[in-house]
Structures are given as C-alpha cells and as structure tokens.
C-alpha cells in the first residue's frame, strides 16, 4: 500500500468494516436507517463517521430521486480495503420495481473509455508494446485520412488530437465494416496538441489500436487481461439475454423505436456491433468497487497485479494544463466538473452519458461511485450533474468534517 493511501486509512481506521449492516452488501440495500448498534465495536472505528457518511449518501440520493433525476441509482463510497457505505434508491424502471443493489447491471456509457479502453492502453504502454508519443498510424496504418500522421497516442488519450467530437456513424453506415471505413476516413479539424475537444472518435480509434497491437478483439482483450484477473465477473460487452432481469433499462430510443434494455444505449456503438472503445460496457457496483480499489493500490488487488504502478501514475497525472485538465483517459478535478469541490488535485475520474460516474482520490485513499439510468425514459433529463457533485462533496465532508464539529 502506498504511503498516501496509508495516511488516509490510518485516519479512518475500521470504517471499511461497515459491510453487511443495514446498508449492506450481502443482503442488498435496506430501507431502514443505519443505527449505532449495527456498527462493529472495533478499536479505531468512529461510529459517528460511519453514520454521517451513510446518512449523507442516502440524503443525496433520496433528494435526487424526489427531484426526478433518475428512476433508480446505486452509490458506493470506499477505500482500497473495501466499501464503507453503499446505498440503492428507486427502482430499475416504471415497469420494474426492483430496487438497485450492488449486483444491478448498468450501461456504463463513456465509463467504457476508462474501465475498458484506458485499462487496455495502460497495460500496452506499461509493457512497452505501445509508446505514448508515437503516431497512431504506426499501429493503425488503415487510418489514412489527411492529417492523421501528426496525431499521437497521447493526443487521443488526452482528447487533444484535433479530431471532431462526434460523427453520426450510425446514420452514415449500414454495417460495422462501413462504420469503420467512415472512421478511418475522418480527418482532424484542428492542429493536434493545441485544443481540448472531448472526442468519441478518438476512443473508437484507440479501440482499433488495441485490437491491432494485441491481436485480440477488444471485448476479448478486456475480459482476459483486465476483468477476469480482477474478479469482475459481471463486467462485459454484449450481455446475454439471461442477465436482462438484472440490467437497468435505459432510454425509449427514437432511433430504434423501442425501450433499450441490455443493449448499448450509444447509437454509434450499436452500429459498430455493440463493442467499441468509447461505449458498450455493462457492469455492476460490486465489480467497479473492485476496479477502484485496484487503482487506489496502484495496480494490484488481492495479490494480483493488473497494472504497472508507474504506468498508473503516468495515466492519472494531469498532462498539459495549458490545453486542459485531462490526464490520460481520465479527467482531473476542475472545480466545475463531477469531482465536486472537495476531492484533491490528484483525484481522477470520469462520467458516462447514461448517468454513471467514478472518482478516485489517492491522496485521501477514497473512491466515490455513482450508477444510474438517468436517460430512462429520455436523455433530456439533465439533472444528474448536480447529483454527482453533491455526492462527491458529501462523501468527503462526512469523513473529514467530524473533527470540526
């Protein structure tokens, strides 16, 4: 365990044992309040801190639910040692009263960029198979669009490639192959390295790069090299029909003319066959808590090393503050994004269009996870931004403000 993480866990010693109580993991998220007598009597445990954190998480989600920010949500706050508090609120859908729990499966949307694509890239860079400052065309020679030769891997990962933010591949192409051909025909519209534009296209290209370098399809690579070693058994692209009862439905999609459940929400990902570098992953709170704990331990969990520790440090570090506050794949706090105002400058995280977010702060040893289906029944519901920041601020406040009271 690194020294910074150790300082946090010493301050909050014992809080990670608040598992299986009335918020608990094993039995789902109960409606009853967390009571003082439910907490373990362990030296170093602050009962009031655990209570305050639980009450804070529940208050944020309950207010958001009452405000109509989503049909259902699940949140977890924890450290490298485990989940401190979790809570589920609402239901999966107007037609499904199932309450979200740690095993509910959610469409991660753009969390795919960091859970799937960035993970693979971190491994390939850490093993020396990909160089961050090499041209992308070295690895993906099919990309022959004008200006492509000036774009590096680092440019794609930091959204400074000059590529457009988006292109309606699903309207321009009828098959995954045609969509790929349209992608390879796309040129940057700005000089690389001078401007930040959050680009789905850049991460679709990174997915292709992973496949070319590894010789494996993206879904197979992520499953074999990231999810299986971490014990993330419910994290996958293209979930089978047998899992539908556990999957939170997303939008009544105007393009598909039906409610989407168990199929990726993002239209371009659909056209690309359901597996893409920018969207397509489904996962649970239980799995993502393991992923966050691994990052807080700089690449290792339960004795299994998944990432090189120096590569983790490189990928989570702010790249060029004159262009943006981006790390590689990850965001860093800006004071106005989903990190809120109380996570430290070394925190890193990301969001997903369907209403998901994950933030980790190695200096505090803390992660904050939020999973929702806020696009159900329509993507025009834009209240999730305030929920994300409120949750992050409430989590940090509950753990750090007790001594000031």
Rosetta blueprint (number, residue, H / E / L):
1 X L
2 X L
3 X H
4 X H
5 X H
6 X H
7 X H
8 X H
9 X H
10 X H
11 X H
12 X L
13 X L
14 X L
15 X H
16 X H
17 X H
18 X L
19 X L
20 X L
21 X L
22 X L
23 X L
24 X L
25 X L
26 X L
27 X L
28 X L
29 X L
30 X L
31 X L
32 X L
33 X L
34 X L
35 X L
36 X H
37 X H
38 X H
39 X L
40 X L
41 X L
42 X L
43 X L
44 X L
45 X L
46 X L
47 X H
48 X H
49 X H
50 X H
51 X H
52 X H
53 X H
54 X H
55 X H
56 X H
57 X H
58 X H
59 X H
60 X H
61 X H
62 X H
63 X H
64 X H
65 X H
66 X H
67 X L
68 X L
69 X L
70 X L
71 X L
72 X E
73 X E
74 X E
75 X E
76 X E
77 X E
78 X E
79 X E
80 X L
81 X L
82 X E
83 X E
84 X E
85 X E
86 X E
87 X E
88 X E
89 X E
90 X E
91 X L
92 X L
93 X E
94 X L
95 X L
96 X E
97 X L
98 X L
99 X L
100 X L
101 X L
102 X L
103 X L
104 X L
105 X E
106 X E
107 X E
108 X L
109 X H
110 X H
111 X H
112 X H
113 X H
114 X H
115 X H
116 X H
117 X H
118 X H
119 X H
120 X H
121 X H
122 X H
123 X H
124 X H
125 X H
126 X H
127 X L
128 X L
129 X L
130 X L
131 X L
132 X L
133 X L
134 X L
135 X E
136 X H
137 X H
138 X H
139 X L
140 X L
141 X L
142 X L
143 X L
144 X L
145 X L
146 X L
147 X L
148 X H
149 X H
150 X H
151 X L
152 X E
153 X H
154 X H
155 X H
156 X H
157 X H
158 X L
159 X L
160 X L
161 X L
162 X L
163 X L
164 X L
165 X L
166 X L
167 X L
168 X L
169 X H
170 X H
171 X H
172 X H
173 X L
174 X L
175 X L
176 X H
177 X H
178 X H
179 X H
180 X H
181 X H
182 X H
183 X H
184 X H
185 X L
186 X L
187 X L
188 X L
189 X L
190 X L
191 X L
192 X L
193 X L
194 X L
195 X L
196 X L
197 X L
198 X L
199 X L
200 X H
201 X H
202 X H
203 X H
204 X H
205 X H
206 X H
207 X H
208 X H
209 X H
210 X H
211 X H
212 X H
213 X H
214 X H
215 X L
216 X L
217 X L
218 X H
219 X H
220 X H
221 X H
222 X H
223 X H
224 X H
225 X H
226 X H
227 X H
228 X H
229 X H
230 X H
231 X L
232 X L
233 X L
234 X L
235 X L
236 X E
237 X E
238 X L
239 X L
240 X L
241 X H
242 X H
243 X H
244 X H
245 X H
246 X H
247 X E
248 X L
249 X L
250 X L
251 X L
252 X E
253 X E
254 X L
255 X L
256 X L
257 X L
258 X E
259 X E
260 X L
261 X L
262 X L
263 X L
264 X L
265 X L
266 X L
267 X H
268 X H
269 X H
270 X H
271 X H
272 X L
273 X L
274 X L
275 X L
276 X L
277 X L
278 X L
279 X L
280 X L
281 X E
282 X E
283 X E
284 X E
285 X H
286 X H
287 X H
288 X H
289 X H
290 X H
291 X H
292 X H
293 X H
294 X H
295 X H
296 X H
297 X L
298 X L
299 X L
300 X E
301 X E
302 X L
303 X L
304 X E
305 X E
306 X L
307 X L
308 X L
309 X H
310 X H
311 X H
312 X H
313 X H
314 X H
315 X H
316 X L
317 X L
318 X L
319 X L
320 X L
321 X L
322 X L
323 X L
324 X L
325 X L
326 X E
327 X L
328 X L
329 X L
330 X L
331 X E
332 X L
333 X L
334 X L
335 X L
336 X L
337 X L
338 X L
339 X L
340 X L
341 X L
342 X L
343 X L
344 X L
345 X L
346 X L
347 X L
348 X E
349 X E
350 X E
351 X E
352 X E
353 X L
354 X L
355 X L
356 X E
357 X E
358 X E
359 X E
360 X E
361 X E
362 X L
363 X L
364 X L
365 X L
366 X E
367 X E
368 X E
369 X E
370 X E
371 X E
372 X E
373 X L
374 X L
375 X L
376 X L
377 X L
378 X L
379 X L
380 X L
381 X L
382 X L
383 X L
384 X H
385 X H
386 X H
387 X H
388 X H
389 X H
390 X H
391 X H
392 X H
393 X H
394 X H
395 X H
396 X H
397 X H
398 X H
399 X H
400 X H
401 X L
402 X H
403 X H
404 X H
405 X L
